[in-house]
């Protein structure tokens, strides 16, 4: 039933669409970003405005299927997480419920790093003939995976899948550690098959991920110039590289610089050598300057060109624009693949991103968790057996919707024989005892959770700055409006997000095997929040304020208006063509490493090395942010290191 409060423009935008669950109040804003920089949570701000307001004002539509109640950081997850930040349970209350359980290891965080830690603990203790050792994984979301989760839509009878966050995996060298790990979890044929073209001829080449932009060099990509460039009605430039940006509403100097960047042409005489080994002289120099300075030096770009056209996309792998990041952050990913040829075919992606990898890991860890064999097809098609995740007979147990509040040694850290772990579940506090712990969640919670963390570690964690990201997945009934324009992808420079791409999907046993302009698809808008000129920390805080202080309905309206403005001339109709929108808000999505993060500065050790070098008592630290690069491979490697440290130095 249409919402009676809708204005005509909302109706034309399709804001009364039933798939978007128009069963909640339509507040335009939860609160100002400034208010969220203090202690107020979205829930508190909502309650102050209207005590009866439904939580969907913030969380919004979650789609269908197993991930429908876990689209990003939902309001419930945020509420629980903010009790840690605000010290609500400090000190722990006396009526905490003791479960009576004792584990050899408790792992905080059920994302890729936590699942990997569980697997390594299980496998290494079995290999070392240490039978009976058990671990417990605590995950604060209703489903495992961390940011490696997916959204599911049902559009005109077809099931569509898109990623919430963690997306890409790369083919590894044969017999490398990561290649063997992939093989061990059932990722035995890592090079995937993708949908075939089913449209008219000639075929339009499509990307396999939302981050390739294959059309840019093929002339099937567009730049949209709107009000920011004095174009109130907006204008498209299709094939900007082929047209050498001629006719773009920008200055000649900006055109020259930007074109140099688009063609990957460094300034004449450039002698830059990429880092060959982590920590070499090139690495250390890059870590002493910002990514913005590096682009100025190597490509002769002005600050204005960088901040207008490259930010935040070119720093997107670390969540902010180039002005706020260490220049080494652009190369940290390469250290996992130092011999990688940029022209080779290594980047792969499942329809739901690295959700499939997380499901394969869970199946390996707890075989009864998903029916069928441990294959890509079976873990994709078959449902999770939630009742099998947390049973006494498992050597590894996974406890969902359980937010770790406190991890503390039972006595002096260097003398204690155990740690006490407290967690919040269903509004009640529980505690368990463990002989060791792996903190596999993000730095923003770990620094609060470990109650007896020494000052050296607190200072190190104070150097970890995180920035937010929102993945807005827009399901459309077809993409003829793009095909008519001769585009498979596009970029814009104001509004919600910056770019989107039509992708052919990997074949995993569900969905159509072909794609054409008439196919329903999901367009993913990665929304980053950069504020050039401000510090790394301040940009993260401002971004969180903006993202958390905007209602689902307001974001939905902005997206529908933006699509209408950009594509109405090619036949797009928001009311008819948009089938649903899911927002995945990640308040601390990215570690944003500032200069000096990787190798230290002023003679001080790098903050990450303080936490990686050895366990603190019976506690070891994992998570990809300790590597400084948001990549699931680092999640796995950091988990291997942390578990190895505990087994070699603590659980002996």
C-alpha positions in Angstrom: 0.0 0.0 0.0 1.5 3.4 -0.9 2.6 5.5 2.0 0.1 8.3 2.4 2.8 10.8 3.3 4.5 10.5 0.0 4.8 13.6 -2.1 4.3 13.4 -5.9 8.1 13.5 -6.6 8.5 10.5 -4.2 5.9 8.5 -6.1 7.6 9.2 -9.4 10.9 8.1 -7.9 9.4 4.8 -6.8 9.7 5.5 -3.1 6.4 3.6 -2.5 7.9 0.4 -4.0 6.9 -2.6 -1.9 10.3 -4.2 -2.1 11.8 -1.3 -0.2 9.6 -2.0 2.9 7.9 1.4 3.1 6.7 0.4 6.6 8.7 2.8 8.5 8.7 6.5 9.2 10.4 8.8 6.8 12.7 11.0 8.8 15.0 12.9 6.4 18.0 12.9 8.8 18.7 11.0 12.0 21.0 13.8 13.3 23.8 16.0 12.2 27.2 14.5 11.7 28.6 16.7 14.4 26.3 15.2 17.0 27.6 11.7 16.1 31.2 12.7 16.8 30.3 12.7 20.5 28.8 9.8 22.5 25.3 9.7 21.0 24.4 6.6 19.0 22.0 6.5 16.0 19.5 4.8 18.3 19.7 7.5 21.0 19.4 10.3 18.4 16.3 8.6 16.9 14.7 8.1 20.2 15.2 11.8 21.0 13.3 12.8 17.9 10.6 10.1 18.1 10.5 7.4 20.7 8.2 5.3 18.6 10.3 5.3 15.4 11.1 2.0 13.8 14.8 0.9 13.5 14.4 0.5 9.8 14.7 4.3 9.5 18.5 3.6 9.9 19.0 0.0 8.7 16.5 -0.1 5.9 15.6 -3.0 3.6 18.0 -6.0 4.1 17.0 -8.1 1.1 16.0 -11.8 1.3 17.8 -15.0 2.4 20.3 -15.7 5.2 21.9 -12.3 5.1 18.7 -10.2 5.2 19.2 -9.3 8.9 22.8 -8.5 8.6 23.3 -5.8 5.9 26.4 -4.0 7.2 26.4 -2.6 10.7 22.8 -2.7 11.5 21.3 -0.6 14.3 21.4 -3.5 16.7 25.1 -4.2 16.0 25.9 -0.5 16.4 24.1 -0.3 19.8 26.1 -3.3 21.1 29.4 -1.9 19.8 28.9 1.5 21.3 28.6 0.0 24.8 32.2 -1.0 24.4 33.3 2.5 23.3 31.3 4.2 26.0 32.4 1.9 28.8 28.9 0.9 29.8 30.1 -2.3 31.3 33.2 -0.9 33.0 33.6 -2.4 35.5 31.8 -5.6 34.7 28.7 -6.0 36.7 28.6 -8.6 39.5 25.5 -10.4 38.1 27.4 -11.5 34.9 26.5 -15.0 34.0 29.3 -17.5 34.1 28.8 -20.2 31.5 31.2 -22.6 33.2 32.9 -23.2 29.9 36.7 -23.4 29.5 38.3 -23.2 26.1 41.9 -23.5 25.0 41.4 -20.5 22.8 38.7 -17.9 22.4 38.7 -16.0 19.1 37.1 -12.6 19.1 35.7 -11.9 15.6 34.1 -14.2 13.1 35.2 -12.5 9.9 37.8 -14.0 7.5 40.6 -13.5 10.1 38.6 -15.1 12.9 37.5 -18.1 10.8 41.1 -18.5 9.6 42.4 -18.4 13.2 39.8 -21.1 14.1 41.0 -23.3 11.2 44.7 -22.9 12.0 44.1 -23.6 15.7 42.1 -26.7 14.8 44.5 -28.0 12.2 47.7 -27.3 14.0 46.6 -28.8 17.3 45.4 -31.9 15.5 48.7 -32.1 13.5 50.7 -31.8 16.7 48.6 -34.6 18.3 47.1 -32.4 20.9 43.7 -34.0 20.9 40.7 -32.5 22.7 41.8 -28.8 22.3 38.8 -26.6 21.7 38.2 -23.0 20.5 35.3 -20.7 20.6 34.7 -17.9 18.0 32.6 -14.9 19.1 30.9 -12.9 16.3 28.9 -9.8 17.0 26.8 -10.0 13.8 23.8 -12.4 13.2 25.9 -14.2 10.6 29.6 -14.9 10.2 31.9 -13.4 7.6 32.6 -9.8 8.8 32.6 -7.7 5.7 32.7 -10.8 3.6 28.9 -11.0 3.4 26.4 -10.7 0.6 23.0 -9.1 -0.2 20.3 -11.1 -2.0 17.4 -9.7 -4.0 14.5 -11.6 -5.6 13.6 -9.6 -8.7 10.9 -10.8 -11.1 11.5 -14.4 -9.9 15.3 -14.2 -10.3 17.7 -14.4 -7.4 20.4 -11.7 -7.6 23.5 -11.6 -5.3 25.9 -8.8 -4.6 28.7 -8.2 -2.2 28.5 -6.1 1.0 32.1 -5.4 1.3 35.1 -7.7 0.9 35.1 -8.6 -2.8 38.2 -9.6 -4.7 40.5 -12.6 -4.5 43.6 -13.1 -6.6 45.0 -16.3 -8.2 48.1 -17.4 -6.2 51.3 -18.9 -7.3 51.1 -22.7 -7.4 52.3 -24.3 -4.1 52.4 -21.0 -2.3 51.0 -20.9 1.2 47.8 -19.1 0.1 47.3 -21.4 -2.9 47.6 -24.4 -0.5 45.2 -22.8 1.9 42.6 -22.1 -0.9 42.9 -25.7 -1.9 42.4 -26.9 1.6 39.1 -25.2 2.0 37.7 -26.4 -1.4 38.7 -23.5 -3.6 40.4 -26.0 -5.9 39.6 -24.3 -9.2 40.3 -20.7 -8.3 40.0 -19.3 -11.9 36.3 -19.0 -12.3 34.0 -19.3 -15.3 31.8 -16.2 -16.0 28.5 -15.4 -17.7 28.4 -15.4 -21.5 27.0 -12.5 -23.6 23.4 -12.9 -24.6 22.7 -9.5 -26.0 22.7 -8.2 -29.6 25.9 -8.1 -31.6 28.5 -6.8 -31.3 29.1 -8.1 -27.9 29.8 -5.4 -25.2 32.8 -6.6 -23.2 32.0 -6.5 -19.4 34.1 -6.4 -16.3 34.2 -9.3 -13.9 34.3 -7.0 -10.8 32.9 -3.6 -10.1 36.5 -2.2 -9.9 37.9 -3.0 -13.4 36.3 -0.4 -15.6 37.2 -2.3 -18.8 35.1 0.1 -20.8 37.4 3.0 -20.1 40.0 1.9 -22.7 37.3 0.4 -25.0 35.3 3.6 -25.4 32.3 2.3 -23.5 32.7 4.3 -20.3 31.2 7.7 -19.4 32.0 10.6 -17.2 29.1 12.7 -15.8 29.7 16.4 -15.1 27.0 18.0 -13.0 26.4 21.1 -11.0 29.9 21.0 -9.5 31.2 21.9 -13.0 28.6 24.6 -13.7 26.4 22.1 -15.6 23.1 22.4 -13.8 21.4 20.0 -16.3 24.5 17.8 -16.4 26.4 16.4 -19.4 27.8 13.1 -20.4 31.2 12.5 -22.0 31.3 9.0 -23.4 34.7 7.6 -24.2 36.6 10.3 -22.3 40.1 8.8 -23.0 39.4 8.3 -26.7 38.2 11.9 -27.0 41.1 13.2 -24.9 38.6 14.9 -22.6 37.9 17.4 -25.4 34.7 19.3 -24.5 34.9 18.5 -20.8 33.9 21.5 -18.7 37.3 21.8 -17.1 40.4 23.9 -17.5 43.1 23.1 -20.1 45.6 22.5 -17.3 43.3 20.1 -15.6 42.5 18.3 -18.9 46.3 17.8 -19.6 47.0 16.5 -16.1 44.0 14.3 -15.8 44.6 12.7 -19.2 48.2 12.0 -18.3 46.8 10.1 -15.3 44.2 8.2 -17.3 46.8 7.1 -19.7 49.2 6.1 -16.8 51.9 8.3 -18.3 54.4 9.5 -15.7 56.2 12.8 -16.3 59.1 12.7 -18.7 62.3 11.5 -17.0 60.4 9.7 -14.2 62.8 7.1 -12.6 60.5 5.8 -10.0 61.1 2.1 -9.1 58.4 0.2 -7.4 59.1 -1.4 -4.0 60.5 -4.9 -4.5 60.6 -6.1 -0.9 58.6 -4.8 2.1 60.8 -2.4 4.0 63.3 -1.6 1.3 64.5 1.9 0.7 61.7 2.7 -1.8 59.1 1.4 0.7 60.4 3.5 3.5 60.6 6.7 1.3 57.0 6.1 0.2 55.9 5.7 3.8 57.4 9.1 4.7 55.2 11.0 2.3 51.5 11.1 1.4 50.0 9.4 -1.6 49.1 12.9 -2.9 52.7 13.9 -2.8 53.7 10.8 -4.6 51.2 11.5 -7.4 52.5 15.1 -7.7 56.1 13.9 -8.0 55.5 11.0 -10.4 52.7 12.3 -12.6 53.1 16.1 -12.2 49.5 16.5 -10.9 48.4 19.5 -9.1 46.6 19.2 -5.7 43.4 20.6 -7.3 43.4 17.9 -10.0 44.0 15.2 -7.4 41.3 16.3 -5.1 38.8 17.1 -7.8 39.1 14.0 -10.0 41.1 11.3 -8.1 39.8 11.6 -4.6 38.6 9.4 -3.0 38.7 6.7 -5.7 42.5 6.5 -6.0 42.8 6.0 -2.2 39.7 3.8 -2.1 41.6 0.7 -1.1 42.3 2.5 2.1 39.0 4.4 2.5 40.2 8.0 2.0 41.6 10.3 -0.6 45.4 10.4 -1.4 46.0 13.5 0.8 45.3 11.5 4.0 47.3 8.3 3.2 50.8 7.0 3.3 52.1 6.7 -0.3 53.2 3.1 0.6 49.5 2.2 1.0 49.2 2.1 -2.8 51.9 -0.7 -2.9 51.3 -2.7 0.3 48.9 -5.0 -1.6 51.6 -5.9 -4.1 53.9 -7.4 -1.4 51.5 -10.4 -1.4 52.1 -10.8 -5.2 55.4 -9.1 -5.9 55.9 -10.7 -9.3 52.4 -9.9 -10.4 52.1 -8.7 -14.0 49.4 -6.0 -14.1 48.3 -7.3 -17.4 47.7 -10.8 -16.2 44.4 -12.3 -15.4 44.5 -12.7 -11.6 41.6 -10.8 -10.1 38.6 -13.0 -9.5 35.2 -12.4 -7.8 32.3 -14.5 -6.7 28.8 -12.9 -7.1 28.7 -12.2 -3.3 32.4 -11.3 -3.1 34.4 -13.2 -0.5 31.2 -14.5 1.1 31.9 -17.7 -0.7 35.4 -17.9 0.8 34.0 -17.4 4.2 31.4 -20.1 3.7 34.1 -22.5 2.4 36.1 -21.8 5.5 33.1 -22.4 7.8 32.4 -25.7 6.1 36.0 -26.8 6.6 35.9 -25.7 10.3 32.5 -27.2 11.1 31.5 -29.7 8.4 27.8 -29.9 9.6 27.4 -26.1 9.3 26.4 -26.3 5.6 24.9 -29.4 3.9 26.5 -31.1 1.0 30.1 -31.3 0.0 32.7 -28.6 0.6 32.5 -27.3 -2.9 31.9 -23.8 -4.3 28.5 -24.9 -5.7 27.3 -26.6 -2.5 28.2 -23.9 -0.1 26.6 -21.4 -2.4 23.4 -23.3 -3.0 22.8 -24.9 0.4 21.6 -23.3 3.6 23.5 -22.7 6.8 22.6 -25.1 9.6 22.7 -22.5 12.4 22.0 -25.1 15.0 25.2 -26.9 14.2 27.5 -23.9 14.8 27.7 -23.9 18.6 27.4 -27.5 19.9 29.6 -29.1 22.5 30.8 -31.9 20.3 32.5 -29.5 17.9 36.3 -28.9 18.4 35.5 -25.4 17.1 32.3 -23.5 18.0 30.9 -20.3 16.5 28.6 -18.1 18.7 26.7 -15.5 16.7 25.3 -12.2 17.8 27.8 -12.2 20.7 29.7 -9.0 21.2 32.9 -9.4 23.1 33.0 -6.7 25.8 36.1 -7.5 27.8 39.1 -9.7 27.5 41.4 -9.7 30.6 44.1 -11.9 32.1 43.1 -13.8 35.2 45.9 -12.2 37.2 49.2 -10.6 36.2 49.6 -11.0 32.4 53.0 -12.6 32.6 51.9 -15.1 35.3 48.3 -15.8 34.5 47.2 -19.2 33.3 44.0 -18.0 31.7 42.0 -15.1 30.4 38.4 -14.2 31.2 36.2 -13.2 28.2 32.9 -11.4 28.7 30.4 -11.0 25.9 26.9 -9.5 25.4 24.2 -11.7 23.9 20.5 -11.1 23.8 20.8 -8.2 26.3 22.7 -10.4 28.9 26.3 -10.5 29.9 28.2 -13.8 29.9 31.7 -14.9 30.6 33.9 -17.8 29.7 37.4 -18.8 30.6 40.2 -19.5 28.1 43.8 -20.5 28.1 44.5 -18.1 25.3 42.8 -15.6 23.1 43.1 -14.2 19.5 41.7 -10.7 19.0 40.7 -11.0 15.3 38.4 -8.0 15.2 39.3 -4.5 14.2 41.6 -2.2 16.0 38.8 0.2 16.9 37.2 -2.4 19.2 40.3 -4.3 20.3 41.9 -1.3 22.0 38.8 -1.1 24.2 38.1 -4.8 24.7 41.5 -5.8 26.1 41.1 -4.3 29.6 44.7 -4.8 30.8 46.4 -3.7 27.5 49.8 -2.2 28.3 50.6 1.4 27.5 52.9 0.5 24.6 50.1 -1.3 22.9 47.6 1.5 23.6 49.9 4.0 22.0 50.3 1.8 19.0 46.6 1.3 18.6 46.2 5.1 18.9 48.0 5.3 15.5 45.3 3.1 13.8 42.8 5.4 12.0 39.7 3.9 10.5 37.4 5.3 7.9 33.8 4.4 7.0 32.4 3.0 3.8 28.9 2.3 2.6 28.1 -0.2 -0.1 24.8 0.7 -1.7 23.5 -2.2 -3.8 20.9 -1.1 -6.4 18.9 -3.9 -8.1 17.6 -2.9 -11.5 15.2 -4.9 -13.7 17.4 -4.4 -16.7 20.3 -2.1 -17.8 19.0 -1.1 -21.2 19.5 2.6 -20.2 23.2 2.1 -20.0 23.5 -0.1 -23.1 21.6 2.5 -25.2 24.3 5.0 -24.2 27.0 2.6 -25.2 28.3 2.3 -21.6 29.2 -0.6 -19.4 30.3 1.7 -16.6 30.6 5.3 -15.5 32.0 7.8 -13.1 30.6 11.0 -11.5 32.2 13.5 -9.1 29.4 14.6 -6.8 26.4 12.8 -5.1 26.3 9.3 -3.6 29.3 7.3 -4.5 31.6 7.8 -7.5 31.3 5.0 -10.0 29.5 1.8 -11.0 30.0 -1.0 -13.4 27.9 -3.7 -15.2 29.6 -7.0 -14.3 29.3 -10.5 -15.7 29.1 -12.8 -12.7 31.0 -16.0 -11.9 29.0 -19.2 -12.3 28.5 -20.9 -9.0 25.5 -23.1 -9.6 22.8 -20.4 -9.2 21.6 -17.5 -11.4 21.6 -17.2 -15.1 24.6 -18.4 -17.2 24.2 -15.4 -19.6 23.9 -11.7 -19.4 22.5 -9.0 -21.7 20.9 -5.6 -21.5 17.6 -7.2 -20.6 19.0 -9.0 -17.6 18.2 -7.9 -14.1 21.4 -7.0 -12.3 22.8 -5.3 -9.2 24.7 -2.1 -9.6 27.1 -1.5 -6.6 27.9 2.0 -5.5 30.9 2.2 -3.2 30.4 5.3 -1.1 33.6 6.7 0.5 33.7 9.8 2.7 36.8 12.0 2.2 37.3 15.6 3.4 40.5 16.7 1.7 42.6 19.0 3.8 41.7 17.5 7.1 43.8 15.0 9.1 43.3 11.2 8.6 41.6 10.9 12.0 39.3 13.9 11.4 38.3 12.6 8.0 37.3 9.3 9.5 35.3 10.9 12.2 33.5 13.3 9.8 32.7 10.5 7.5 31.2 8.4 10.2 29.1 11.3 11.3 27.8 11.8 7.7 27.1 8.1 7.1 25.5 7.3 10.4 23.6 10.5 10.5 21.7 10.0 7.3 18.5 7.9 7.2 17.9 5.0 4.8 15.1 6.9 3.2 17.2 9.9 2.6 19.9 7.9 1.0 17.4 6.0 -1.1 15.9 9.3 -2.3 19.3 10.6 -3.2 20.2 7.5 -5.2 16.9 7.5 -7.1 17.2 11.2 -7.9 20.8 10.8 -9.0 20.0 7.9 -11.3 17.1 9.8 -12.7 19.2 12.9 -13.4 21.9 10.9 -15.1 19.9 8.4 -17.1 16.4 9.8 -17.7 17.4 10.8 -21.3 18.2 7.2 -22.2 14.8 5.9 -21.0 15.5 5.2 -17.3 12.5 5.4 -15.0 13.2 5.0 -11.3 9.7 3.9 -10.4 9.8 1.2 -13.0 13.4 0.1 -13.2 14.7 0.1 -9.6 13.6 -3.1 -7.9 15.2 -2.5 -4.5 18.1 -0.8 -2.7 20.2 -2.2 0.2 22.6 -0.1 2.2 25.5 -1.7 3.9 27.1 0.8 6.3 30.5 -0.1 7.7 31.5 2.5 10.3 35.1 1.4 10.4 35.5 -0.3 7.1 39.1 0.6 6.3 42.3 1.1 8.0 43.6 4.4 6.6 47.4 4.3 7.1 49.0 7.7 7.5 52.7 8.4 6.7 54.9 6.4 9.1 52.3 3.7 9.8 54.1 1.0 8.0 57.7 1.5 9.0 57.6 4.0 11.9 58.8 7.6 12.2 61.1 9.6 14.4 63.0 6.5 15.3 60.0 4.8 16.8 58.8 1.3 15.8 55.9 1.0 13.4 52.6 0.7 15.4 51.7 -2.5 13.6 55.0 -4.2 14.7 54.3 -3.5 18.3 51.2 -5.6 18.1 52.6 -8.3 15.7 56.0 -9.0 17.3 54.8 -11.2 20.2 51.7 -12.1 22.2 50.7 -9.9 25.1 50.6 -12.5 27.9 48.1 -15.0 26.6 46.6 -12.7 24.0 47.7 -12.5 20.3 46.4 -10.0 17.8 45.2 -10.7 14.2 43.0 -8.9 11.6 44.0 -7.4 8.3 44.6 -3.9 9.7 47.8 -5.1 11.3 49.2 -5.4 7.8 47.9 -2.0 6.8 46.2 -3.2 3.7 42.5 -4.2 3.5 42.9 -7.6 1.8 41.4 -10.9 2.9 44.8 -12.6 2.2 46.3 -10.5 4.9 43.4 -11.5 7.2 44.5 -15.1 6.7 48.2 -14.5 7.1 47.8 -12.4 10.2 45.6 -15.2 11.7 48.3 -17.8 10.9 50.9 -15.7 12.7 48.8 -15.0 15.8 47.8 -18.7 16.3 51.4 -19.8 15.6 52.6 -17.4 18.3 50.2 -18.8 20.9 51.0 -22.4 20.1 54.7 -21.8 20.1 55.0 -19.4 23.0 52.0 -19.8 25.3 50.2 -23.1 24.9 53.3 -25.3 25.2 
